[in-house]
Amino acid sequence: MRGRFTIKKSLNFEGIGLHTGKPSRITVHPAQGGEGIVFRKGDVEIPARYEFVSQTSRRTVLEKDGVRIETVEHLLSAMYGLGITDALVEVEGEEIPAMDGSSLPFAEAFYENLVKQEGEIQPYRLMLPEKVEKDGRRVEAFPSDELTVSTAIRYQHPFIPSQFLELTITPETYLREIAPARTYAFEEEVEELRKRGLAAGGSLENALVISKNGYMNEPRFPDEPVRHKILDLLGDLALLGRPFVGRIMALAPGHEIHVEFVRKLAEEGAGGPVVELDEIKRLIPHRYPFLLVDRIIHMDEKRAVGIKQVTANEEFFQGHFPHYPVMPGVLIVEAIAQVGAVAFFKKFGGDGKMAFFAGIDEVRFKRQVKPGDTLVLHIRLLRKSSRMVKMEGKAVVQGQPVASGIFTAIIADIR
């Protein structure tokens, strides 16, 4: 767990929007622990979550009930880089003010006013590799004990064919190495951007402009563009809603693939909290040789992910195709169901209760499971009552589907 942070007092920022070119003003207020980061415009509140992203062309736009807030990524990046978990952002205008084109004005003000508050937050501690790839762009991540970002950009451009940077992100490194990096554009694309309704507020005062011969205004770093790409990535990573712990490698990234990566983490990935074997045994009655879950590596309101290491010493291999060992399909189904039972009883309590199958529907088997495989077992809660639970489940090996189905269980009182 990690501490929650907000700011000591309300802070005001105003200027013009980078893309709309219109005046805007925001006030960032302290918030109570657990409220998260929320934007408010008029009577509409929009949580800083990926579900509310409506556009990702050259900026990230949040929208709810017909209300849009443009270019949130630089402000969110400053909050994420400094560890702010709770704040209310009151917006007057269509867009977050561009300031100097970086996150530095936000970050410096936040850093001077950081305050730890009561409560803790569960980080998303990546347990399994994840990857999103599209049109030559890629974001992938691997387990690590800290947040490290490696980013490479490449262009068909005579001055900047490519740049690369790797950094471990802490509040201090963010403030020093990332926050000052300004948004950038190539001289030859500026007119086209304005025809598309973008960059109307852009200038040499709030953007780094690159010609075929070099930077048109003084860079803050020789590799300022790739640093700004990291800034943007962190701003979009804030849409996960909690701190991320892992190693991220990004190739030619942009807002669209950032948001898709966050969506995959939230809806398919595994980032804790962890339930170890002793706790699993407390929650469900299964024991050797029918305990088929080694560890739960993710659990939230609707999902859980567990793992089962399949070894050559499994007792069922002695009689199930011993000369060609294959895990019985019915045991794969049982393993998925056990993850569901652990998750259900962990969340809703299981003392004196057991879960029994009431129905198994739409079961499909895609490939064989053999000794040496690691089964990754996913369940998603579809419906529950005090006496019944319905779940969608699947098993995966090395990213490839193994089995799937819909499972219904009756919760029985055995006291």
N, C-alpha and C positions, 0 to 999 in steps of 0.2 A: 504494500500500500504506500501511497505518497500523500504528502500534505496538500491541502487546497490553498490557493492563493488568490487574492483580489487586490484592489488598490485602496489606499487610505482615504482618498477624497475624490470627488468628481473632477474630471479633466476635460477641457474644451479644446477642440481642433477645428479650424475652418480654412477653406481655400476653394479652389475649383476642382471639379472632377476631371480626371485624366482623359476620360473618353467622351463624357457629355460636354465638357467645357463650361458647365454651369456651376454657380456658387453652391457650396454645401457647408454644413456645419454638423459636427457630432459632439455629443457629450457622453463620456464614458463614466458610468457610475459604479461604485462598489456594489457587490451582490453577496448574498448569503451563501455559505457553503452548500453545494448540492444544486444550486440553480443553474449552473453552467453559464455559457456565454450566449446571450440573447440580444438580438437587434429589435428595436422598437421604432416604428414609424407610424405616427398617429395612434390609432387604437389597435394596430396589428403588431403582434410580437412574433418574430421569426427566430427559432433556435439556430445556432450556428452548427447545422448538421447537414450531411450530404443529401438527405432526403429532400431538402428545400432548394437544391441547386437547379436553376432553370436554364442557364447558359454558361458556356465555358470558352467562348471565342475571344481570345486575347485577355480575358479577365473572368472572374468567377462572380456570378450573379445569384443572389438568393431571392426567392419569391414565395409568397403565400397570400391567398385570398386576393389576388390581383395586385398586391403591393410588391414592388421590386426594390432591391437595394443592390447597386452596382459596385463592382470592384472592391470586394471585401477582403481580398487575400493579403494585402500589405498590413492592414490592421490586425487581422487574425494571426499573421506570421509573427508580429511583435509579441502578441499575447502568448502564442504557443512557445516561441523561443525563450521567453522569460518565465514560463511555467504558470501563467495566470489561468485559472480554471473557472472563475466565476466573475462575470461582469455584465452590466446592462449597457448597451450602446444605443443611445437615443439619436435618431437620424433626422436631420432637417435638410431635405433636398433629395436628389435622385441617386447620389453616388457618394462613396466615402471620399473625402478630400485627398487630392494627390500629394499634398505637401511638397517635398522635394523629389518625389518619385521613388523614394525608398521607404523603409520602415523605421529609420532612425529617429525622426521626431516623436513617433509614438513610443518607440522602445525606450528612449532616454527618459521620457516623462513617466512611463510605467516603472522603470527600474528604480527611480527615485521615490516611488510611492508604493512599492510592493509591501504587502502585509500578509502574513500567514494567518489563517483562520481555523476555527474548529472544523473537525471532520477530515476524512481522508478520501482519496479516490483510487480506484483500482486501475493501474496502468494496463494498457494492452501490451502484454509481454509476448511477443511473437513466439509461438511454439513450433510451427511448421513453415517451411519456405512457401512463399506466395509470389505469383507473377501475373502481370497484365501486359499484353503486347498488342499493338495495333499500328498498322501503317508505318513500320520502321521505328516506332517509339516503344520504349519498354520501361516498366518499373517493376523491379523484383526485390524481395526482401528475405532476409534470413535471420534466424534466432541470434541474439547477442545480448550482452548484459548492459548495453548502453545504446543510445541513439546515435548512429553513425550514418552519414549520408555521403554517397559517392555519386557525382553527377558528371556526365559528359554531354557536350553539345557539339553539333557539327553542321556546317552550312557549305553550300556551294558559293563561297565568298572569298575574294582574294585576300582580305585582311584578316578575317576570322574563319579559317576552315574548321577549327575545332578548339575546344578548351575542356579541361578536366580539373576537378577539385574534389578532395575527400576531407571531411571534417567530422569530428565528434562534437555533437551539439550540447553545450551547456549554456546557461544564461550569459556567462562571461564571453564565451567564444561567439555566441550569437550576436551580442552587442558590438563586439569588436570586428568580427570577420564577415558577418552576413547583413546585419541591419543597414549599414551604409550603402549597400549595393542598389543602384537605381534601375528602374525599368529601362529597357533599351529598344531601339528600332533601327532598321537600316534606312539610310537616306532614300533609297530608291523605292521603298514600300510606303513611305509616309502618305503620299497622295492617294494611293489605293486604299489605305486604312481610312482616310477621311471620307472617301466616297462610300465606304461601308458604314459610316456613322460612328467610327471609332477615332480615338486620338485627337478629338476636337480640342481638348485642353492641354495637349502635349506641347512642350517647348524645350529649349535647351536649359531651362531653369528646373525642369522636373523629369528629364529623361536624358539618357546617354544616347547620342545619335552617331551611327557608324557609317562612314562612307567607304568607298573602295580603297581609299588611301589611308584610312585610319579613323580615330575618334575625332568627332567634330567639336567636342567640348572636353574639358579635362577629366580623365577617368579618376575615380577614387582608388581603384585597384587596376593593375594591368589586366587581370582576368575578371573584371567587374560583371560581364554578362553571365558567366557560369555561376557566380555568387548570387546574382539575382534569381537565377533559376532555382537555386536551393531555397532562397527566401520564399519564392512562390510555392514551392513544393511543401514547405512547412506550413504556410498559410492554408493550403488546401488540406493538409494532414490534420489540421485543427478540426475539420469537419467530422472526424471520427468521434469526437466528443470526450476523449480522454487521452492522457499521455501515451505515446507509443514508444516501446523499447524494442529495438531491432536494428539490423543493418540494412539500409536501403541503397540499392544501386539503380540509378536512373539514366537512361540513354535517350537523348533528344526529347526530354519530357515537356509536357504542356498541361494546361488546366484540365482538358478533357480526360487525359489518361490518369492524371492525379486523382480526380474524383472517382473514376472507375476503379482505381486501386483501393481507395478508401471504401467504396461500396463493397468490393470483394472481401476486404478484411472484415467489415461489419456483418455481412450476410453469409459468408462462407468460411472465413478464416478462423484461426484458433489463437486466442490471446489471453487465456486465463479467465477467471481464477482456476487454480489447479485443485483437484481432489485426488489425494494419494490413496494407495491401496488400503491402508488401515481404515480410513474413513469410508471407502467403498464397502468394506466388509461390515462396517457398522450400519450402513444404510440398506443393504440388500443381504438376504440370507445365503446366497450362493457360495459354495466352497469348491475346492479342487475335487474332481476335475472339471466342474461345470461353472467355475468363475471365469468368465471370458473377457473381462475388462481389466487392464493393468493400471490405467490412469485416466482421469478426466483432465483434459487440457484446455477446455473452454466451457464457460457456462454463463448464459445471460437470461433475460426474461423469456426468450422463446427458443433458444438453441442450446445444444450441448455437443461437445466433440470429445470422444474417447479414443484410446489406442489399445490395440491388442498385438503383442509381439508373438508371431506364430513360429514355434521352434520345432525341430525334428523330434523332440522329446514329448510332444503332445500325446496324451494317452490314446486319443481317437485314431491316430495314424497306425496303431498296431493292428486295427481291424478294418480300417477304411482305406482300401487300395494300398496295402502295405508296400507293394513293389512300385507303386506310382502314387506317393502320398499327396492327397488333395483334401483340403478341409471340407467337411460336409456342409452343404448349403444351409441345412437347418441350423447348424451351429453359428454360421455367419448371421443368420436372422436372429438367433438368440443373443448374440453379442450386441447387435444393434439395440435390441429390446432392453438389455441390461443397462446400457448407457442411458436410455430413456427412464428406466426405473430409478437409477442413481440421481439423475437430474430432478425428477419429480419429487422424490422423498427429501432431497437436500433442500429444495425450495419450500415445499409444503408440509414437511414433517412426515416421518414414516414409522414412529414408534407404535408397535402393535399392529402394523398393517403390512400387507403383501399385495403385489400386483400379479394378476393372472391373465393370460391371453384370452381375449374375447373374440378377436378376429384378426386375420392377416389377409390383406388384399393387395392386388396389383404387384405381387412379388416377381422380380425379374433378376436373373443371374447373368452376368456379362462375361466373366472370366474366372479361371481357377485361382484358388489361393493355396500356396505351397509353403513348405518350411522356408524360413528366412524372410517371408513377407511381413510387413508392418501394416496391419489393418487400421485404417483411420475411419472411425465410426461416427456418423453425423445423425443427429435427430433434431426435428423441428416440431414444436408443439402446435397442433392444429386446433384442439378443443379440449377442455377439461371441465369436470364437475367434481363434486366431493366423492363420487363413486366411480367415475370413468375418466379415462384419458385417451386421446387419439393423437398419434404422432406420425409424421412422415420421416422415414429413415433411409440412410444409404451407407454403404461401405465402399471405401476407396483404397487402392494400393498404388503408390507412386503416381497419384493424380488421376488414375484411371478407374472408372466405376467398376465395382465388383458385383454389387447386389443392391436392390432398392425395394421399397414396399411401404404400405400404409399399415400401421399397427394400432389396434384397439385393445386396451387392458381394463379390467375391472379391478378397482381398489377394494380389497377385502379386509375386514377387521378380524384379526385372528386372536385377539386377547380373550 
